């Protein structure tokens, strides 16, 4: 079966997560969010302690994990 992948982008509190939750209640839809890491949840690390390279590495790691999960659909 072929899969269609949608990406929802937009401002905070615009309803993206709510829409994903509603779509996920349908057994034909799966939700593959990027997720987060401990470092990305830490305000001090994110805005003050990390270098741009470290921040990009964290985000690329999340994208890589999501892509691995999508390959097994």
N, C-alpha and C positions, 0 to 999 in steps of 0.2 A: 504494500500500500504506500502510495506517495504521501508525503507530509508537507503541509504548508506551514511556514514559520513566520510569525509576526513579531515585530519589535515595537514596543510602546515606549515612546520618549515624550517628555513634556515637563512642565513645571511641577514643583512639589505641590502636593494636595490638589492635583488636578483630577484624580480618580484612576490613575493607572493601576495601582494595586487592587482597588475594588473591582475594576474590570477583569483583571487577571483571575481574581478569586471567583468571580461569577462564571468565567469561561472554564475554569478548572473543575467546576461542579459537573460539567458535561464529561462523560467518560471518554469522549473522543478527543478531548483537549488535554494537553499536558503543559505544565508551567515550568519553564527553565529560566529562572532568574539567575543573575550573576552571583548572588549571595554576598557574603562579606567575610572579612577576616578579623582577628583580634586587633591587628594593627590599624585597620581601616575604621574600626569602631572607637579608637582612641583619639580624641580631639587633639591632644598635645602632640601625638606622633604625626597625625595627618597634617596639622597646620604649622607646627613648630620644629619638630625633631627630625622628620624624614627629609631626605633629599628628593629632588624630582625623579631621579633614577629609581630610588627605592619605591616611591609611590607608583610609578609606572610598572615596576616588576610585580607589585602586589595585584594591580589591576589586570595585567597580562596573565598572571597565574589564575585568576578567577575566570577569565575568558577561555583560557586553555582547558580548564576543568569542565566548563559548560560545553565546549565543543566536543570533548571526549564523550560526554553524556549524550549529546545529540547524535553522535555516530552510531549509537546502539539502538536507535529508534526502529 
